[in-house]
Amino acid sequence: MTDVNLPVILFAAFIAAGSPGPATLAIAGTSMSSGRRSGLALASGVTTGSFMWSIAAAFGLGAVMSANVWVFEIVRYVGAAYLMWLAVKSARAAWMGNKITTKPLPKTTPRRAYAKGLALHLTNPKAVLFFGALYAIGIPPGTAPSALITVIAAVGVQSLLMFHLYALIFSSAPMTAAYTRAKRGFEGFFALAFGAIAIKVLTTRVG
């Protein structure tokens, strides 16, 4: 581990997880609208996706995808389409507003929330680039597998704590009350944010 810059790797991962993006937006929205259990389940799906990309990047998949642009392009377009679908879904909810219904709206189940979080992170091309760059900069060639496993575990645990903390914060009573009072505003914000990220993913070029 002497040649592995673990503090730099963890700091970069901390900044990436803390900045607004598809994962944090989805966790916030699900936690406020569907409750803590669904928010934590979605955070678990995002964390699983982080582990998968981290393992893939550590063992060279990120470099393979960068060398074979068509593979990355597929991931990029699928990810952008998924983000745009989330934007449309949020825009529709904002447009409908807080209409009175005869029965409560169905909430997202933990299983569906987990699948949503996993799909969101696995189709996020930014994750491919981030983890690829992270390991390329922080880990020198020829690093022992034991050191790679240590880095993967450290980054994974940090991501797990941060994403699940978001779910706990945004599912708190004050945040839930704020969401209930300003549902259309929140959904409108999520629609614009998801749409902007989708456009950025589509317009960003590699290399």
C-alpha positions as CSV (number, residue, x, y, z in Angstrom):
1,M,0.0,0.0,0.0
2,T,3.0,2.3,0.2
3,D,2.6,3.3,-3.5
4,V,-1.1,3.6,-3.4
5,N,-2.4,7.2,-2.7
6,L,-5.4,6.1,-0.7
7,P,-6.1,9.5,0.9
8,V,-6.3,11.2,-2.5
9,I,-8.5,8.4,-3.8
10,L,-10.9,8.7,-0.8
11,F,-11.0,12.5,-1.1
12,A,-11.8,12.4,-4.8
13,A,-14.6,9.8,-4.1
14,F,-15.9,11.9,-1.3
15,I,-16.2,15.0,-3.6
16,A,-17.8,13.0,-6.3
17,A,-20.4,11.4,-4.0
18,G,-21.1,14.8,-2.3
19,S,-21.7,16.7,-5.5
20,P,-25.2,16.9,-6.9
21,G,-25.8,14.2,-9.5
22,P,-28.3,11.5,-10.6
23,A,-27.7,9.3,-7.5
24,T,-28.0,12.1,-4.9
25,L,-31.1,13.5,-6.7
26,A,-32.8,10.1,-6.9
27,I,-32.0,9.3,-3.2
28,A,-33.3,12.7,-2.1
29,G,-36.5,12.5,-4.2
30,T,-37.3,8.9,-3.3
31,S,-36.6,9.4,0.4
32,M,-38.9,12.4,0.6
33,S,-41.7,11.0,-1.5
34,S,-41.7,7.3,-0.6
35,G,-40.1,7.2,2.9
36,R,-36.9,6.1,4.6
37,R,-37.2,2.5,3.7
38,S,-37.4,3.1,0.0
39,G,-34.7,5.8,0.2
40,L,-32.3,3.4,2.0
41,A,-33.1,0.7,-0.6
42,L,-32.3,3.0,-3.5
43,A,-29.1,4.1,-1.7
44,S,-28.2,0.4,-1.4
45,G,-28.7,0.0,-5.2
46,V,-26.5,2.9,-5.9
47,T,-23.8,1.6,-3.5
48,T,-23.9,-1.8,-5.3
49,G,-23.4,-0.1,-8.6
50,S,-20.5,1.8,-7.1
51,F,-18.9,-1.4,-6.0
52,M,-19.3,-2.9,-9.4
53,W,-17.8,0.0,-11.3
54,S,-15.0,0.2,-8.7
55,I,-14.1,-3.5,-9.1
56,A,-14.3,-3.2,-12.9
57,A,-12.1,-0.1,-13.0
58,A,-9.6,-1.6,-10.6
59,F,-9.1,-4.6,-12.9
60,G,-9.0,-2.7,-16.1
61,L,-12.5,-2.5,-17.5
62,G,-12.5,1.2,-17.5
63,A,-9.4,1.2,-19.8
64,V,-11.0,-1.3,-22.1
65,M,-14.1,0.8,-22.5
66,S,-12.1,3.9,-23.1
67,A,-10.2,2.0,-25.8
68,N,-13.3,0.6,-27.4
69,V,-15.4,3.8,-27.8
70,W,-18.5,2.0,-29.1
71,V,-18.9,0.2,-25.8
72,F,-18.8,3.4,-23.9
73,E,-21.2,5.1,-26.4
74,I,-23.8,2.4,-25.7
75,V,-23.5,3.0,-22.0
76,R,-23.7,6.7,-22.6
77,Y,-26.8,6.7,-24.6
78,V,-28.6,4.1,-22.4
79,G,-27.7,6.2,-19.4
80,A,-28.9,9.5,-21.0
81,A,-32.2,7.8,-22.0
82,Y,-32.8,6.6,-18.5
83,L,-32.0,10.0,-17.0
84,M,-34.4,11.6,-19.5
85,W,-37.1,9.1,-18.5
86,L,-36.7,10.2,-14.9
87,A,-36.9,13.8,-16.0
88,V,-40.2,13.2,-17.9
89,K,-41.6,11.3,-14.9
90,S,-40.8,14.1,-12.5
91,A,-42.1,16.7,-15.0
92,R,-45.4,14.8,-15.2
93,A,-45.7,14.7,-11.4
94,A,-45.0,18.5,-11.2
95,W,-47.6,19.2,-13.9
96,M,-50.3,17.1,-12.2
97,G,-49.6,18.8,-8.9
98,N,-51.2,17.8,-5.6
99,K,-54.5,16.6,-7.0
100,I,-57.0,15.1,-4.5
101,T,-57.4,11.4,-5.1
102,T,-59.8,8.8,-3.7
103,K,-57.0,6.5,-2.7
104,P,-53.4,7.0,-1.7
105,L,-50.8,7.0,-4.4
106,P,-48.7,3.8,-4.5
107,K,-45.3,4.2,-3.0
108,T,-42.1,2.7,-4.5
109,T,-41.3,-0.7,-3.0
110,P,-37.8,-1.3,-1.5
111,R,-37.2,-3.9,-4.2
112,R,-38.1,-1.5,-7.0
113,A,-36.1,1.3,-5.3
114,Y,-33.0,-0.9,-5.1
115,A,-33.3,-1.9,-8.8
116,K,-33.8,1.8,-9.7
117,G,-30.6,2.8,-7.8
118,L,-28.6,0.0,-9.3
119,A,-29.8,0.8,-12.9
120,L,-29.2,4.5,-12.4
121,H,-25.5,3.9,-11.4
122,L,-24.7,1.2,-13.9
123,T,-26.0,3.3,-16.8
124,N,-24.2,6.4,-15.6
125,P,-21.2,6.9,-18.0
126,K,-19.8,9.5,-15.6
127,A,-19.2,6.6,-13.2
128,V,-17.1,4.8,-15.8
129,L,-14.9,7.8,-16.3
130,F,-14.7,8.7,-12.7
131,F,-13.6,5.3,-11.4
132,G,-11.3,4.8,-14.4
133,A,-9.5,8.1,-13.7
134,L,-9.6,7.5,-10.0
135,Y,-7.7,4.2,-10.2
136,A,-5.4,5.4,-13.1
137,I,-4.2,8.3,-11.0
138,G,-4.2,6.8,-7.5
139,I,-2.9,3.3,-8.2
140,P,0.4,2.6,-10.0
141,P,0.7,-0.2,-12.5
142,G,1.5,-3.6,-11.0
143,T,-0.3,-2.9,-7.7
144,A,-0.8,-6.1,-5.7
145,P,-4.4,-7.5,-5.7
146,S,-4.5,-7.2,-1.9
147,A,-3.9,-3.5,-2.2
148,L,-6.6,-3.2,-4.9
149,I,-9.1,-5.0,-2.6
150,T,-8.3,-2.6,0.2
151,V,-8.9,0.4,-2.0
152,I,-12.2,-1.1,-3.3
153,A,-13.4,-1.8,0.2
154,A,-12.4,1.7,1.5
155,V,-14.1,3.5,-1.4
156,G,-17.2,1.2,-1.1
157,V,-17.6,1.7,2.6
158,Q,-17.3,5.5,2.2
159,S,-19.9,5.5,-0.6
160,L,-22.2,3.3,1.5
161,L,-22.1,5.7,4.5
162,M,-22.6,8.8,2.4
163,F,-25.5,7.6,0.2
164,H,-27.3,6.1,3.2
165,L,-26.8,9.2,5.2
166,Y,-28.5,11.2,2.3
167,A,-31.5,8.8,2.6
168,L,-31.7,9.3,6.4
169,I,-31.5,13.1,6.1
170,F,-34.0,13.5,3.3
171,S,-36.5,11.1,4.9
172,S,-36.6,13.1,8.1
173,A,-39.8,14.6,9.2
174,P,-38.9,18.2,8.4
175,M,-37.8,17.2,4.9
176,T,-40.9,15.1,4.3
177,A,-43.1,18.0,5.5
178,A,-41.3,20.4,3.2
179,Y,-41.8,18.0,0.2
180,T,-45.5,17.6,1.0
181,R,-46.0,21.4,1.1
182,A,-44.0,22.1,-2.1
183,K,-44.3,18.8,-4.1
184,R,-44.7,20.5,-7.5
185,G,-41.6,22.7,-6.9
186,F,-39.5,19.7,-5.9
187,E,-40.7,17.6,-8.8
188,G,-40.0,20.5,-11.2
189,F,-36.5,20.9,-9.8
190,F,-35.8,17.1,-10.2
191,A,-37.2,17.3,-13.8
192,L,-34.9,20.1,-14.7
193,A,-31.9,18.6,-13.0
194,F,-32.3,15.1,-14.5
195,G,-32.9,16.7,-17.9
196,A,-29.8,18.9,-17.6
197,I,-27.6,15.9,-16.6
198,A,-28.9,13.8,-19.5
199,I,-28.1,16.6,-22.0
200,K,-24.6,17.0,-20.5
201,V,-24.0,13.2,-20.7
202,L,-25.1,13.3,-24.4
203,T,-22.9,16.3,-25.3
204,T,-19.8,15.3,-23.4
205,R,-17.1,13.7,-25.6
206,V,-14.3,11.5,-24.4
207,G,-10.7,12.2,-25.3
